[in-house]
Amino acid sequence: MNQALRSIAIACVLAAASFSLAQKSHAKISAAQAQRAALAKFHGSVVGKVELENEDGKWQYAVVVKSGKVMHEVMVDANTGKIGNVEVVTPAEEVKERAAEARAKHKKGKG
């Protein structure tokens, strides 16, 4: 039983390391730098994790900033650090989008 648990733990560590390396190869700026860029544009607080996404072949960070009663999803170019698209979103929309992305990742992993 211990051997099986060790094997699972090693697989998890290798998967996390692989994912981290893949992210670094697609981004010239860090998630923290993307967060700072978003907060410079919209003063407030970051909601949730800063996610690296590939949308239409372009790597960008999605940073959700709550400014007063308004939430902005700020897309920051992962190579240049420049702000791209900005959308006003609701918490319900964000939950729905994250769930859809998780389902897509799960399907991609199976195929």
C-alpha positions in Angstrom: 0.0 0.0 0.0 2.8 2.4 0.9 4.5 1.7 -2.5 1.2 2.6 -4.3 0.9 5.9 -2.4 4.5 6.8 -3.1 4.0 6.1 -6.8 0.9 8.3 -6.8 2.7 11.1 -4.9 5.6 10.9 -7.4 3.3 11.1 -10.3 1.6 14.2 -8.9 4.9 15.9 -8.3 6.0 15.2 -11.8 2.7 16.4 -13.3 2.9 19.6 -11.3 6.5 20.2 -12.4 5.6 19.5 -16.0 2.7 21.9 -15.9 4.9 24.6 -14.3 7.6 24.2 -17.0 4.9 24.4 -19.7 3.6 27.6 -18.2 7.0 29.2 -18.1 7.7 28.3 -21.7 4.6 30.2 -22.9 5.0 33.3 -20.7 7.7 35.9 -20.5 6.1 37.6 -17.5 5.0 36.0 -14.2 1.5 35.8 -12.8 2.6 38.3 -10.1 3.6 40.8 -12.8 0.3 40.3 -14.6 -1.5 40.9 -11.3 0.4 44.2 -10.8 -0.5 45.3 -14.3 -4.2 44.6 -13.7 -4.2 46.4 -10.3 -2.4 49.4 -11.8 -5.4 49.8 -14.2 -8.2 48.9 -11.8 -7.5 49.6 -8.1 -9.0 47.0 -5.9 -8.3 43.4 -4.9 -7.7 40.3 -6.9 -10.4 37.6 -6.7 -9.2 34.0 -7.1 -6.1 32.7 -8.8 -4.4 34.4 -11.7 -4.7 31.9 -14.5 -2.5 31.5 -17.6 -4.8 30.8 -20.6 -4.4 30.2 -24.3 -7.2 32.0 -26.1 -7.2 31.9 -29.8 -3.5 30.9 -29.9 -2.5 33.8 -27.6 -1.1 33.2 -24.1 -2.5 35.6 -21.5 -3.2 35.8 -17.9 -6.8 36.2 -16.6 -6.9 38.5 -13.6 -10.2 39.2 -11.9 -10.1 42.5 -10.0 -12.9 43.6 -7.7 -13.1 47.4 -7.7 -15.9 48.6 -5.4 -19.0 46.6 -6.5 -17.7 45.9 -10.0 -15.6 42.9 -11.0 -13.3 43.2 -14.1 -11.7 40.3 -15.9 -8.5 41.8 -17.1 -6.6 39.9 -19.8 -2.8 40.6 -19.6 -0.6 39.5 -22.5 1.8 36.8 -21.1 4.7 38.0 -23.3 4.4 41.8 -23.2 2.5 42.4 -19.9 0.2 44.8 -21.8 -3.5 44.8 -20.9 -5.7 43.3 -23.6 -9.4 42.7 -23.3 -11.3 43.8 -20.2 -14.8 42.6 -19.3 -17.1 43.5 -16.5 -18.2 40.2 -15.0 -20.5 39.0 -12.2 -19.4 36.3 -9.7 -21.9 33.9 -11.2 -20.4 34.4 -14.7 -16.9 33.7 -13.3 -18.1 30.5 -11.6 -19.7 29.3 -14.8 -16.6 30.2 -16.9 -14.3 28.4 -14.5 -16.5 25.3 -14.5 -16.6 25.2 -18.3 -12.8 25.5 -18.5 -12.4 22.7 -16.0 -14.7 20.5 -18.0 -12.8 21.3 -21.2 -9.5 20.5 -19.6 -10.9 17.2 -18.2 -12.2 16.2 -21.7 -8.9 17.1 -23.3 -7.0 15.0 -20.7 -9.1 12.0 -21.5 -8.8 12.2 -25.3 
